[in-house]
Each structure stands twice: as structure tokens, then as C-alpha cells.
Amino acid sequence: CIKRTDSDIEKLKMAYQRMIEIAPTGELFAFQEADMAFHRCICKVSGNDVFLMIQYILQDLLRAQLKTNSNLYGKIKGASNNPDDENYVLKLLAKDHEKYIKALIKQDYRIAIDDLDSYLNLYEHMDEE
């Protein structure tokens, strides 16, 4: 996002920090809300109203899918389901969002694309397990 501002970055960092704070509580609904807020913030930073509309249209579907995705992500990554563990699935999921902030700060979309590609590759072979 070439048009992003320092204010945009700060808002995204705040949304990210909210995810980091909620993750260890194990409260999936609160984490979902923080995750959705993070992605809404990215859509706003993009300046593309279509992205924002799509995010709003899909948010209920995405929210419903987060629990399934969290469980699958945890299984693939070997994450714990115990919020007290450092490798607790929600902690790992939250931490993974940091790359998107770096991509915006550096204005390098390849960081986000590479991360998204690796994330999608996790699921590519899920039926093989």
C-alpha cells in the first residue's frame, strides 16, 4: 500500500496488539473479533472500498471458519491447545499477523504474498494426513 500513512501503521499495530493481548486468554470469540478488526484495518489502509465491502460481506463466514482453521493450523504447526503454552495456537496465529505490518511499513507487497502463500500451502496437503 503505497498510500499508507504513519497513522495507518499505528492503527494496524494497535489492532495487532489487541490480538496479541487476547490470544493467551483462550477466548476464541474475542480473538475472532480482534482478528476481523485487524483485517478490516488492512482493507481500510488499502484505500480500496471493494476490499472493505468484500470483508464485510464475508465476515460471518470467516468468523465461523476461524475455529476450524485454528484447529487445523494448530494440528499442522504442532501447536498446543493449552493457552498457558508458548506454542498455543492462538498465540501463533496472532504472531503470524506481524508480517503484514512489516509488509506495509516496508511497502513491500511480496512479504505479504510470500506469507499468504506459505499459509495456504499449509492447507494444500491437509487431506493427505
Backbone hydrogen bonds, N-H to C=O, Kabsch-Sander energy under -0.5 kcal/mol:
donor,donor_aa,acceptor,acceptor_aa,energy
4,R,1,C,-1.2
9,I,5,T,-1.9
10,E,6,D,-2.3
11,K,7,S,-2.3
12,L,8,D,-2.2
13,K,9,I,-2.6
14,M,10,E,-2.2
15,A,11,K,-2.2
16,Y,12,L,-2.5
17,Q,13,K,-2.8
18,R,14,M,-1.9
19,M,15,A,-1.6
20,I,16,Y,-2.3
21,E,17,Q,-2.4
22,I,18,R,-2.1
23,A,19,M,-2.6
25,T,22,I,-2.1
26,G,22,I,-0.7
26,G,23,A,-1.4
27,E,22,I,-0.6
28,L,26,G,-1.3
31,F,27,E,-2.4
32,Q,28,L,-2.9
33,E,29,F,-2.2
34,A,30,A,-2.2
35,D,31,F,-2.9
36,M,32,Q,-2.7
37,A,33,E,-2.2
38,F,34,A,-2.2
39,H,35,D,-2.2
40,R,36,M,-2.4
41,C,37,A,-2.2
42,I,38,F,-1.9
43,C,39,H,-2.2
44,K,40,R,-2.4
45,V,41,C,-2.6
46,S,42,I,-1.9
47,G,43,C,-0.6
47,G,44,K,-1.1
48,N,43,C,-0.7
49,D,47,G,-0.8
51,F,48,N,-0.5
52,L,48,N,-1.5
53,M,49,D,-2.4
54,I,50,V,-2.7
55,Q,51,F,-2.5
56,Y,52,L,-2.2
57,I,53,M,-2.5
58,L,54,I,-2.6
59,Q,55,Q,-1.0
62,L,58,L,-3.1
63,R,59,Q,-2.6
64,A,60,D,-2.2
65,Q,61,L,-2.0
66,L,62,L,-1.3
67,K,63,R,-0.6
68,T,64,A,-0.6
69,N,65,Q,-3.1
70,S,66,L,-3.0
71,N,67,K,-2.2
72,L,68,T,-2.5
73,Y,69,N,-3.2
74,G,70,S,-2.5
75,K,71,N,-2.0
76,I,72,L,-2.7
77,K,73,Y,-2.8
78,G,74,G,-0.8
79,A,74,G,-2.9
80,S,87,N,-2.2
85,D,82,N,-2.1
88,Y,85,D,-1.4
89,V,80,S,-2.4
91,K,88,Y,-0.6
92,L,88,Y,-2.2
93,L,89,V,-2.6
94,A,90,L,-2.4
95,K,91,K,-2.4
96,D,92,L,-2.0
97,H,93,L,-0.6
97,H,94,A,-1.5
98,E,95,K,-1.8
99,K,96,D,-0.9
100,Y,97,H,-1.1
101,I,97,H,-0.9
102,K,98,E,-2.0
103,A,99,K,-2.2
104,L,100,Y,-1.8
105,I,101,I,-2.8
106,K,102,K,-2.7
107,Q,103,A,-0.6
108,D,103,A,-2.4
109,Y,107,Q,-0.5
111,I,108,D,-1.4
112,A,108,D,-0.7
113,I,109,Y,-2.6
114,D,110,R,-2.9
115,D,111,I,-2.0
116,L,112,A,-2.8
117,D,113,I,-2.8
118,S,114,D,-2.4
119,Y,115,D,-2.4
120,L,116,L,-2.8
121,N,117,D,-2.2
122,L,118,S,-1.1
122,L,119,Y,-0.5
123,Y,119,Y,-0.7
123,Y,120,L,-0.8
124,E,120,L,-0.7
125,H,121,N,-0.6
126,M,123,Y,-1.3
128,E,125,H,-1.5
129,E,126,M,-0.9
